[in-house]
């Protein structure tokens, strides 16, 4: 209906589901947040060599998904869900990632991401993101997941916090990569590329001490890319 001051557009079923889940998440889960700044130069160099060597088009987001998967394998205590009776520890590392569709954000899941090669992660993420935009994903492809990645770096968003995707206990909010000056130890400065990642975590499962381990493991893998392939 059109009014003098506004227009009513009926909410789609997807929007209703998204709204319901967001409200349940913010009201029902005790969100806590931790931010870490990581240097990106080693990853950017590795990506360049990787794409030139294999003729691939691996994105920064592909590296981030792989780094998150490796992080969750390295810190298995965080790869868990809260229930009223027990904490459920996941035996696999299935990483969901936020993908935009005409109807709203959806979270396709890269299954067994810790066991996949970077090329396999890249191919799976690109395929599902494309089909998400076309509304061609099967329900099982965006259900579940042990943790999530939300990357707004391509939109020049420097830092943000993301809402948890229940029952998941962690979501990694990734900002843009920017140049920043650092002391060179000789009275001058040197430019390095950095990125900020903000971890939203369910404090019932991932307390601040454990969240620090998660952030440290993520930072280590981004700054030393070989670590994510162990």
N, C-alpha and C positions, 0 to 999 in steps of 0.2 A: 504494500500500500504506500502511496505517496502522500505525504503531509506537507504543509506549508514550510516546515522547518527541517524535515528529514524524510528519508525513504526507508521503509521496512523491507528488508530482503530476507526471506526465510532462510534459516540456517540449514546447511546440508547435513546429512547424517554423519559424514566424516567430521564436520566442525563440531557437532554435538558430542561425538565420542571424544575428540581432542579436548574439548572444554571440560568434560566430565573427568577425564584422566588427569588433566592439569590441576583441577581443584582437589581431587583426591590426593594427588602427590603433595601439593603445598600444605594442605591441612593435615594429612595423615602421616607424613614423613618428616622427621626432624632434620631439616637440611643444615649442613655446615659447609663452609667453603675454605679453600686453600689455593693460593695462586703461586705459580713458579714461572720465572723467566728463563728461557733456554736459548743458547746460541745456536744459530741455524747454518752457519757457514759450512761445517763438515757435511751436513745433510744435503745442502744445496749442491756441493761439489760431487757428492756420491750420486745424487740424482742425475746430474749432467753426464757423468761417466756411464751410469747405468743405462740411460736412454740412448746414448751414442753407441754403446757396446751392443745392446740387444735390439736397437731400432724400436724401442718401446716409447710409450708416452705415460710414464709413471708420474703421478701428481704428488704434490706435498701431502695431500690428504691420504693417499695410499700409504705413504710412509708413516703418517700419524696413526692410521688404523693398525698397521703392523707393529708400531712401537707400543700402542696401547695393549695389543694382544700379548706381546712379549712382557710388558709390565705386569699384566694380570697373572701370567704364568710365574713370573719371578716373585710376586707377592700374592700367593694363593689365598691368604687370609681375607683379602679384599674381594675375592671372586665368590661372593656369597650373598644370600638373601635373608632378610629377617622374616620369621613367622612367629606367631604367638607361642608356639611350643618348642621351636628349635631354630638355630641358624643353619640354613641349607648351603652347603659348599658345593659349587658347581665343579664337575669333573672335566668339562670342556671350556674352551674360551671362544665364545660366539660374540662378536663385536657388532653392535648395531650402530648405524650412522644416520644422521638427520639428512633427509633429502626433500627438497621442495617439490610439491605437486600443485596443480591448479586448485585443489581443494584444501590444501594445508600441508603441514610437515608430516612426513611418514618416516619410519625408521626401518629400512631394510637391514637384514642381518647377514654378515659374513660368517658363515659357520666354520668352526675349527680354524679360526684365523691364525692362531699361534702355530699351527702345523702347516699352513699354506706358505708357499713361496711368495715373495713380493709381487711377482708377475701374476700369480693366481689371485692374490688379494685385489690387485689392480683390476684384473679382468672381471672378477665377481662384482666389485663395487661399481664399476662403470656400467656393466650390464644392468644391474638392478636400479641404479639411478636413472638410466635412460627409460627403463620400463615403468619406473615409478612416475615419471613425468607423463607417460602415456597411459597411466592407470591400468597397466597390464601385469602388475605384480600379483602373485598368488598369495592368499592370506597367510600361509605358513612361511612365506618369505619375509614378512615383516612382523612376525610374532616371536616372542621370546628374546633371547640375547642376554648375555651376562653383564654387559656394561654398554655405554653409548659414547659416541663422539659427535659433537656439534661443532662444525668448523665454519666460521664466518670470515676467515682471513681474506677470502677472495673479494669480500665487500668492503675492505679497508676498515673493519671493526677491530680496534686495537685490543680490547679486552671486554669480556662479558661473563655473566653467570648463567647457567642453564638449569632448567627444572629437571629433577630426577624422573626417570621413566620406570615407574613401579613394575615389578618388584625389585628392579635393579638398585644397587647400592652406590653406584658411581656413574658420573657422566663427565666427560672431558670437554670443556669449552675452549676452543682454540681460536686465537685471534690472528691478526695479520703479522707478516714478517716485515720489520722495519730496520733501518740502519741506525746504529747508536754508537756514540763515541765512548771509548774506554781509555783510561790512562795506559800509556805504553811503557811506563817504568823509566822513561828518560826525560820526563817533564813535558812530553807531548801527548798526543792522543792517536788512537787507531780506531777505525770504523769496523764494527762487527754487526752482523744481522742477528736480530733477536726476535723471539716470539713469546707471547704470554699465554699460558694455559691455566685456566681456573678449574679446579676440581670441585664439583658439588658431590657431597657424600652423605649417606644416611648414617648419622652419628650412632645409631644403635648397633650397627655392624662395623662401620669404619670410623673409629674414633680419631682424634687429632694426631695421635702418635702413629697410627697405621696410615692415615692419609699422608703424613710426611714421608713415609716409606714409599708410598705409591708415587708421589710427586718426584722424589729423588730417583726412583727407578725409571720413570718416564724421561726425566731430564738427562739421565745417563745414556739412555738409548737414542734420544734425539741428537745429543752432542757427540756420541760415539756410535754411529749407525751400525757398525759391525755387531754391537751388543744385541740388537733385535733379531739377529739371524742365528743365535745360538740355539 
